[in-house]
Amino acid sequence: MTSKAIPARMKGLNRAEICDQNFIEFVKEWDGPVRSAPAATDPVLPGSALDARSFVELLESQLISRHLDLMARVLRVQNKVFYTIGSSGHEGNAMVARLARHTDPAFLHYRSGGFMAERFRKLPGMDPVMDSALSFAASAEDPASGGRHKVWGSKPLWVLPQTSTIASHLPKALGTAVAIEQARRIGHALPIPEDSIAICSFGDASSNHATAQTAFNAAAWTAYQKLPAPVLFVCEDNGIGISVKTPDGWIGRNFRDRADLDYFHADGLDLAGGYGQVQAAVEHCRRTRRPTFLHLRTTRIMGHAGTDFEIEWRPLEELCAVEATDPLLRSAAIALESGLLTKDALLGLYEATRARCFAAAEDADRRPRITTLEQVMAPLAPYTPDAVAAEAARTAPHEKRVAAFGSEDKLPEKLPPRHLAIQINNALHDLFCKYPETLLFGEDVAQKGGVYTVTKGLQKAFKGSRVFNTLLDETMILGLAQGYANMGMLPLPEIQYLAYFHNACDQIRGEAASLQFFSNDQYRNPMVVRIAGLGYQRGFGGHFHNDNSITALRDIPGLVVGCPSRGDDAATMLRTLAALAKVDGRVTVFLEPIALYMSKDLHEAGDGQWLFPYPPQDEAMPLGEGRVYGGDADDLVIFTYGNGVPMSLRAARTIEGRHGWKVRVVDLRWLVPLNEGFIAAQAKTAKRILVVDEGRHAAGVGEGVITAIAEAGHHARPFQRVVGADTYTPLAGAAFLVLPGDEDIVAAADRLA
């Protein structure tokens, strides 16, 4: 329809209303030839790969998607619907849903109404309209997220919720595909059929995002090595990202000839014409187990969202031209030309679908919504302490431990006290013996055993299918972790340095840690992310190897971060972190102080006071439990963690000799969440308080400690804070100018005196 052809009665309508009227007018005015209606299993049109029965069902799914969009636009202004990013123009993605299985994990673009409506057919008794209406209405009865967000998601349909993602879901989709294949190599029973594929849809604009490109690169990197990675990347190309147009032909040019990323093109605007190529892409991915790129032609009508008034920035002629490519008009023409539906029958189906969507929306509006903070946060960070404690204390089979460590005499509890790096290594061996589904991966972790030899011997003991190197890409490492977790494994990814985590932070912040929240705890990403970090390395480094910024970890909702300062604590903490992942599905981080890896001494060279025996197998550290040095000493209480613990203990001896005080040193050990009750209890009896935080002055752990003390009413006590400077860490000896040291702690105590 051109601008000149717009009827006068439509001139004052918004674009959604015009698209609605376009369909009705198109059907009423259609005067093309009509064929004899084909049998249910015959092609809907001559030469089409789509049969008549499938076409009718796909058309029904398209209409559901469209009327959900129209309903959302109408009821949003009545405050009955809270989300208006629609799927109009993308309804052709229903073909992907029809040709895939409901057990193929799907990570979907937000314009996936057609896909979801069609996938609901896979299981009897499910209602895509009511489920979607509950989500649009932010109802607490929304089966996808419990009213926390409008998401396309379903536990029984294996659609893992995504939240307005801009390509950040691609790495975990690829990770899931790799995990499907990895399971066979480690003997792990999958929750889905072994020949499943992972489906991931996104827009043409999102394909340019760095996170998307890292997934495409990793997919090709994997396929190049002949490693199976059955992921179907579905690029829904509508030619525009909000208001920025994608250059004509860019997606085809960019992806058609990529090695090891198999390219298919399909017309998503034409069910009869596009079905065959969608079918070819799905079957190719499932058969070859190779990463496959399906370039699906779509369009975008009715604007990016309800607040996008395209008429204000897009020429009317262009809008009319786009609306003329509406896939529902083509589907109407197929329905009429094939003889499957008459005009009256088609319009009747159209209006019946409208009525169904509005009735569901009105019903959903009357359902309860989230009304308390407790309801909001319920799925964010589940914690069942007794079950976690029992799981953490459960020991690995003795015979497996003997085999892993080499002999009975080499079991770590029978060896002399050791330093941090060796005790972490021992604990990792034990986790592998305890959990056969455990995988450890990252850069240099396999044959080399990590840059600090912390993972030495693991690959030899447990083989390359469980301990392996990845490409140098932290985003993909964490994407792989999510994929393995989706498939029921226990991933232990390593981020080689804390500074490198910042490159990939959103894979934890926006993806892994949010999944329980946005799926109402139906999906989980259990993992233990090992990160080597913090400062004080000598003769090595600069900023990227001496990074003391942990702020990016501290403000991620639901995350658990533990930071040991000594070897026995590391072992018992790892047991609890793994139990938190297994029992409560938690995303956890084990922050390892690099400078303490090899520390043996505390006060003088050769004293061996920072070597500790390996703790018994059934001993674990409860979440939030700190360690107290100095009993009930109350003249000065020092709160610290990590490298700050041995520094504070050394400084305490000096302070006691100088001022005659009794000093208590409190090792927090758990940095996220901080145990505010424990901190308050330790501060309550203190005459003076000193907070030693090796992080930066701004947004460091120390701020959380002081806040906990103040909110508990103990702020009247004299206190000082010793922290790092707000700067990047320089090279060589200059690094120690920006980090707190023993003498700084003593000087702060002098000020308190």
LOSEMAR-894301 format. One record per residue (C-alpha): x, y, z. Coordinates in steps of 0.2 Angstrom, whole numbers, padded with zeros to 4 digits, always signed. Example, Ala and Ser with C-alpha at 12.3 -4.5 7.8 and 13.67 -1.06 7.14 Angstrom:
+0062-0022+0039 +0068-0005+0036 
END
This chain:
+0000+0000+0000 +0007+0017-0005 +0004+0034+0004 -0008+0039-0011 -0018+0023-0008 -0022+0026+0011 -0040+0028+0013 -0046+0044+0021 -0054+0034+0035 -0036+0028+0039 -0027+0044+0039 -0029+0048+0058 -0024+0030+0064 -0007+0025+0071 +0004+0013+0062 -0002-0002+0072 -0020+0002+0068 -0015+0004+0049 -0007-0013+0049 -0022-0020+0056 -0034-0012+0044 -0021-0017+0030 -0024-0035+0033 -0043-0034+0033 -0044-0023+0017 -0031-0035+0009 -0042-0050+0012 -0058-0041+0007 -0051-0034-0009 -0042-0050-0014 -0047-0056-0031 -0034-0068-0037 -0036-0086-0044 -0041-0099-0032 -0035-0117-0033 -0043-0133-0028 -0039-0135-0009 -0024-0147-0007 -0025-0162+0004 -0017-0160+0021 -0001-0168+0017 +0001-0160-0001 +0011-0145-0004 +0001-0129+0000 +0006-0122-0017 +0014-0131-0031 +0033-0133-0028 +0032-0128-0010 +0041-0139+0003 +0027-0134+0015 +0011-0145+0016 -0006-0138+0018 -0009-0144+0036 +0007-0136+0042 +0003-0120+0033 -0013-0118+0042 -0005-0121+0059 +0009-0109+0055 -0004-0096+0049 -0013-0098+0066 +0003-0096+0075 +0007-0080+0065 -0010-0073+0069 -0008-0076+0088 +0009-0067+0087 +0001-0052+0078 -0014-0050+0089 -0003-0051+0105 +0006-0036+0098 -0009-0027+0093 -0017-0031+0111 -0001-0025+0119 -0002-0008+0110 -0020-0005+0115 -0019-0011+0133 -0002-0002+0137 -0011+0015+0138 -0023+0007+0150 -0009+0001+0161 -0014-0017+0159 +0001-0022+0148 +0019-0017+0152 +0029-0022+0136 +0027-0017+0118 +0042-0023+0109 +0033-0034+0096 +0036-0047+0084 +0026-0040+0069 +0035-0043+0053 +0045-0058+0061 +0031-0070+0061 +0040-0081+0049 +0051-0087+0063 +0037-0099+0067 +0044-0110+0053 +0060-0113+0064 +0049-0118+0079 +0039-0130+0068 +0055-0139+0061 +0064-0140+0077 +0060-0150+0092 +0054-0144+0109 +0069-0152+0117 +0081-0141+0106 +0086-0128+0119 +0081-0111+0112 +0089-0094+0116 +0077-0081+0108 +0077-0064+0101 +0063-0053+0108 +0053-0054+0092 +0049-0072+0094 +0030-0072+0096 +0028-0083+0081 +0041-0095+0086 +0033-0097+0104 +0015-0099+0097 +0021-0113+0086 +0032-0121+0099 +0017-0123+0111 +0010-0135+0098 +0024-0147+0103 +0016-0152+0120 -0003-0154+0123 -0013-0144+0135 -0002-0128+0134 -0009-0111+0129 +0003-0099+0121 -0010-0085+0122 -0014-0085+0140 +0004-0089+0145 +0010-0074+0135 -0004-0063+0141 +0002-0066+0159 +0019-0061+0155 +0014-0045+0146 +0004-0041+0161 +0018-0044+0173 +0007-0056+0183 +0014-0066+0197 +0006-0081+0188 +0017-0079+0173 +0024-0096+0170 +0040-0090+0162 +0047-0077+0175 +0034-0075+0188 +0030-0058+0183 +0048-0051+0184 +0050-0047+0166 +0041-0050+0149 +0052-0064+0143 +0049-0078+0130 +0053-0093+0141 +0046-0110+0145 +0053-0124+0156 +0044-0138+0147 +0047-0131+0130 +0066-0129+0133 +0065-0110+0130 +0078-0102+0142 +0072-0084+0146 +0082-0069+0138 +0079-0051+0143 +0080-0039+0129 +0097-0046+0125 +0108-0038+0112 +0119-0053+0107 +0124-0058+0124 +0115-0074+0123 +0125-0080+0108 +0140-0087+0118 +0129-0097+0130 +0119-0104+0115 +0135-0110+0107 +0141-0116+0124 +0125-0127+0126 +0128-0134+0108 +0146-0139+0113 +0140-0146+0130 +0127-0157+0121 +0142-0166+0112 +0154-0165+0127 +0142-0175+0137 +0145-0190+0127 +0163-0189+0129 +0162-0189+0148 +0148-0201+0150 +0136-0188+0156 +0117-0191+0154 +0109-0176+0146 +0092-0170+0150 +0088-0169+0132 +0090-0181+0117 +0108-0183+0111 +0105-0177+0094 +0097-0160+0100 +0103-0144+0093 +0104-0127+0101 +0094-0113+0093 +0099-0095+0095 +0089-0080+0086 +0095-0062+0085 +0093-0047+0074 +0104-0040+0060 +0109-0025+0070 +0114-0037+0084 +0125-0047+0073 +0138-0033+0073 +0140-0033+0092 +0157-0039+0099 +0148-0052+0109 +0140-0059+0093 +0156-0059+0084 +0165-0069+0098 +0152-0082+0097 +0153-0084+0078 +0172-0084+0079 +0172-0097+0093 +0159-0108+0083 +0171-0107+0067 +0186-0111+0078 +0177-0126+0085 +0172-0132+0068 +0189-0129+0061 +0196-0142+0073 +0182-0154+0068 +0174-0153+0085 +0155-0154+0084 +0145-0138+0089 +0127-0140+0083 +0121-0122+0085 +0108-0115+0073 +0111-0096+0073 +0095-0088+0066 +0098-0070+0060 +0081-0062+0058 +0086-0048+0046 +0073-0034+0045 +0086-0021+0039 +0085-0009+0054 +0091-0008+0072 +0079+0004+0081 +0082+0018+0069 +0099+0013+0061 +0098+0004+0045 +0108-0011+0041 +0117-0008+0024 +0108-0018+0010 +0116-0035+0008 +0127-0033+0023 +0122-0049+0032 +0123-0060+0016 +0140-0052+0012 +0147-0054+0030 +0141-0072+0033 +0138-0081+0016 +0157-0086+0014 +0163-0088+0031 +0173-0104+0033 +0166-0116+0046 +0150-0107+0048 +0138-0115+0036 +0126-0102+0028 +0108-0104+0023 +0096-0091+0017 +0077-0091+0018 +0063-0079+0015 +0054-0077+0032 +0041-0066+0023 +0034-0081+0013 +0029-0097+0022 +0027-0107+0006 +0043-0100-0002 +0054-0100+0013 +0050-0116+0022 +0061-0128+0012 +0077-0118+0016 +0073-0117+0034 +0070-0135+0034 +0087-0138+0025 +0096-0127+0038 +0088-0136+0053 +0092-0153+0046 +0109-0149+0041 +0113-0143+0058 +0106-0159+0066 +0114-0170+0054 +0132-0163+0053 +0133-0156+0070 +0141-0140+0063 +0137-0122+0067 +0124-0116+0055 +0119-0098+0050 +0101-0096+0045 +0099-0079+0037 +0080-0076+0038 +0073-0062+0029 +0060-0052+0040 +0053-0035+0041 +0049-0024+0055 +0032-0015+0056 +0024-0005+0069 +0040+0002+0075 +0053-0005+0087 +0041-0003+0102 +0026+0006+0107 +0036+0022+0111 +0044+0022+0094 +0033+0034+0083 +0042+0030+0066 +0031+0043+0057 +0041+0056+0066 +0058+0051+0059 +0054+0039+0044 +0046+0045+0027 +0028+0040+0025 +0032+0032+0008 +0045+0021+0016 +0033+0016+0030 +0020+0011+0017 +0033+0001+0007 +0038-0008+0023 +0020-0012+0028 +0017-0019+0010 +0029-0033+0014 +0020-0038+0029 +0021-0057+0030 +0003-0059+0035 -0002-0052+0019 +0008-0065+0010 +0001-0079+0021 -0017-0072+0018 -0014-0073-0001 -0007-0091+0001 -0022-0096+0011 -0034-0089-0002 -0025-0094-0018 -0023-0112-0011 -0042-0113-0008 -0039-0118+0010 -0048-0103+0017 -0062-0092+0010 -0061-0073+0013 -0075-0075+0027 -0066-0090+0035 -0049-0081+0035 -0057-0065+0042 -0066-0075+0055 -0050-0083+0061 -0042-0066+0061 -0056-0059+0072 -0057-0074+0083 -0039-0073+0087 -0040-0055+0091 -0054-0059+0103 -0045-0073+0111 -0029-0062+0114 -0039-0048+0122 -0049-0059+0133 -0033-0067+0139 -0026-0050+0142 -0041-0044+0152 -0040-0061+0162 -0022-0058+0165 -0025-0041+0171 -0036-0047+0185 -0023-0060+0191 -0011-0056+0206 +0005-0046+0203 +0021-0045+0213 +0018-0034+0228 +0032-0037+0240 +0051-0036+0239 +0052-0053+0246 +0042-0060+0231 +0053-0050+0219 +0069-0058+0226 +0063-0075+0230 +0072-0084+0215 +0087-0073+0215 +0098-0081+0227 +0091-0097+0234 +0100-0104+0249 +0096-0120+0259 +0110-0120+0272 +0107-0137+0279 +0107-0146+0262 +0122-0136+0256 +0132-0141+0272 +0127-0159+0270 +0132-0159+0251 +0149-0149+0255 +0153-0162+0269 +0149-0177+0257 +0166-0186+0253 +0172-0192+0236 +0174-0211+0234 +0190-0217+0242 +0196-0227+0227 +0193-0213+0215 +0204-0202+0226 +0218-0215+0228 +0218-0216+0209 +0218-0197+0206 +0232-0193+0218 +0242-0209+0214 +0243-0219+0229 +0236-0220+0247 +0252-0211+0254 +0249-0197+0242 +0232-0192+0248 +0234-0173+0253 +0228-0176+0271 +0243-0187+0274 +0255-0175+0268 +0264-0161+0277 +0256-0143+0278 +0256-0135+0261 +0254-0118+0253 +0239-0110+0245 +0242-0116+0227 +0245-0134+0231 +0229-0135+0243 +0218-0127+0229 +0225-0140+0217 +0222-0154+0230 +0204-0148+0232 +0201-0147+0213 +0206-0165+0212 +0194-0170+0226 +0180-0160+0217 +0183-0170+0201 +0183-0186+0211 +0167-0181+0219 +0157-0174+0204 +0160-0184+0188 +0151-0170+0179 +0164-0158+0183 +0174-0149+0169 +0188-0137+0171 +0193-0126+0156 +0201-0109+0152 +0217-0102+0145 +0233-0113+0148 +0225-0124+0161 +0228-0141+0153 +0245-0147+0149 +0254-0132+0157 +0243-0133+0172 +0239-0114+0173 +0252-0100+0173 +0254-0103+0192 +0253-0122+0191 +0237-0122+0201 +0229-0135+0189 +0244-0145+0187 +0241-0164+0185 +0222-0162+0183 +0222-0166+0164 +0233-0181+0167 +0222-0187+0181 +0205-0184+0172 +0209-0183+0154 +0206-0169+0141 +0188-0172+0140 +0186-0164+0157 +0201-0153+0158 +0205-0143+0142 +0211-0127+0135 +0200-0114+0126 +0203-0101+0114 +0209-0084+0122 +0192-0076+0124 +0185-0074+0142 +0167-0070+0135 +0167-0087+0127 +0174-0096+0142 +0160-0090+0152 +0148-0094+0138 +0154-0111+0138 +0152-0112+0157 +0133-0107+0155 +0131-0120+0141 +0138-0134+0152 +0128-0129+0167 +0112-0129+0156 +0116-0147+0152 +0117-0152+0170 +0136-0152+0172 +0147-0143+0185 +0158-0131+0176 +0174-0123+0184 +0180-0110+0171 +0196-0101+0175 +0198-0083+0171 +0217-0081+0171 +0217-0064+0179 +0204-0053+0187 +0207-0039+0175 +0202-0051+0161 +0185-0053+0169 +0180-0036+0165 +0181-0040+0147 +0167-0053+0149 +0158-0046+0165 +0141-0046+0156 +0141-0065+0154 +0140-0066+0173 +0130-0050+0177 +0118-0050+0163 +0117-0068+0159 +0122-0082+0171 +0117-0073+0187 +0101-0067+0180 +0094-0083+0174 +0087-0089+0190 +0079-0073+0193 +0071-0071+0176 +0065-0089+0175 +0058-0089+0193 +0071-0102+0197 +0066-0114+0184 +0082-0113+0175 +0099-0112+0184 +0117-0109+0179 +0127-0118+0193 +0146-0115+0191 +0162-0110+0201 +0172-0097+0192 +0190-0097+0197 +0198-0080+0195 +0216-0077+0200 +0218-0059+0205 +0222-0045+0217 +0239-0037+0219 +0256-0038+0227 +0265-0049+0214 +0283-0045+0214 +0293-0044+0198 +0278-0047+0187 +0264-0038+0181 +0257-0020+0180 +0239-0017+0180 +0233-0033+0171 +0242-0044+0182 +0240-0034+0198 +0222-0029+0198 +0214-0025+0214 +0197-0019+0208 +0183-0031+0213 +0169-0019+0212 +0162-0027+0196 +0159-0043+0206 +0152-0035+0221 +0136-0027+0213 +0130-0043+0203 +0114-0048+0211 +0114-0066+0217 +0132-0069+0215 +0143-0077+0229 +0161-0072+0230 +0174-0081+0241 +0192-0076+0244 +0203-0087+0254 +0220-0081+0261 +0227-0098+0266 +0227-0116+0259 +0215-0125+0271 +0202-0111+0270 +0203-0113+0251 +0199-0131+0251 +0184-0130+0263 +0178-0114+0254 +0179-0123+0237 +0168-0138+0244 +0155-0125+0249 +0155-0116+0233 +0153-0132+0223 +0139-0137+0235 +0130-0120+0233 +0131-0123+0214 +0124-0141+0215 +0111-0139+0228 +0105-0121+0225 +0110-0118+0207 +0121-0103+0212 +0134-0094+0201 +0149-0093+0212 +0166-0085+0211 +0182-0091+0219 +0194-0076+0220 +0212-0082+0222 +0225-0070+0229 +0240-0073+0217 +0253-0066+0228 +0248-0079+0242 +0249-0094+0230 +0267-0099+0235 +0268-0090+0252 +0275-0101+0266 +0280-0089+0279 +0271-0076+0290 +0283-0066+0301 +0301-0071+0296 +0309-0081+0282 +0308-0099+0285 +0295-0099+0299 +0282-0109+0289 +0268-0101+0298 +0258-0099+0282 +0258-0117+0278 +0243-0127+0283 +0237-0146+0283 +0224-0151+0271 +0207-0152+0280 +0197-0168+0282 +0186-0172+0268 +0170-0169+0277 +0175-0152+0283 +0168-0137+0274 +0166-0118+0277 +0149-0112+0279 +0144-0097+0268 +0148-0081+0277 +0158-0088+0291 +0174-0078+0294 +0190-0083+0303 +0195-0073+0319 +0213-0072+0325 +0216-0065+0342 +0200-0072+0351 +0192-0059+0361 +0205-0046+0360 +0196-0029+0359 +0208-0015+0360 +0209-0015+0341 +0199-0025+0329 +0205-0026+0311 +0193-0032+0297 +0202-0038+0281 +0203-0052+0268 +0215-0060+0256 +0232-0052+0256 +0227-0041+0270 +0226-0055+0282 +0245-0060+0283 +0249-0041+0282 +0237-0037+0297 +0244-0051+0307 +0261-0045+0305 +0256-0027+0309 +0246-0033+0324 +0262-0039+0332 +0270-0022+0329 +0255-0013+0336 +0254-0024+0351 +0272-0021+0355 +0271-0002+0352 +0254+0002+0361 +0252-0013+0372 +0235-0017+0364 +0227-0033+0361 +0223-0035+0343 +0210-0045+0334 +0211-0049+0316 +0195-0054+0307 +0197-0062+0290 +0180-0059+0281 +0183-0073+0268 +0166-0071+0260 +0166-0054+0250 +0149-0056+0242 +0137-0056+0251 +0146-0049+0266 +0140-0056+0282 +0134-0040+0290 +0129-0049+0306 +0146-0057+0309 +0154-0040+0305 +0143-0031+0318 +0146-0044+0331 +0165-0042+0329 +0163-0023+0330 +0152-0023+0345 +0166-0026+0357 +0179-0017+0348 +0187-0001+0356 +0194+0004+0340 +0191-0002+0322 +0203-0003+0307 +0197-0009+0290 +0211-0015+0279 +0205-0016+0261 +0218-0020+0247 +0205-0014+0234 +0203+0003+0229 +0197+0018+0239 +0181+0020+0229 +0168+0006+0229 +0179-0007+0238 +0175-0020+0250 +0179-0008+0265 +0164+0003+0261 +0153-0012+0264 +0161-0016+0280 +0160+0001+0287 +0142+0002+0281 +0138-0014+0291 +0146-0007+0306 +0137+0010+0305 +0120+0002+0302 +0123-0009+0317 +0125+0007+0328 +0144+0004+0331 +0150+0019+0321 +0154+0030+0337 +0170+0019+0339 +0186+0027+0333 +0190+0019+0316 +0202+0021+0301 +0202+0013+0284 +0218+0008+0275 +0214+0005+0256 +0222+0006+0239 +0223+0021+0229 +0210+0025+0215 +0223+0022+0201 +0228+0008+0189 +0243-0002+0196 +0260+0003+0188 +0274-0009+0184 +0288-0015+0196 +0291-0008+0213 +0279+0007+0210 +0265-0005+0212 +0268-0005+0230 +0265+0014+0231 +0247+0012+0227 +0243-0004+0238 +0242-0004+0257 +0256-0012+0266 +0261-0018+0283 +0268+0000+0288 +0252+0008+0282 +0242-0003+0294 +0253+0002+0309 +0252+0020+0304 +0233+0019+0305 +0234+0011+0322 +0246+0025+0327 +0233+0038+0322 +0219+0029+0332 +0231+0030+0347 
END
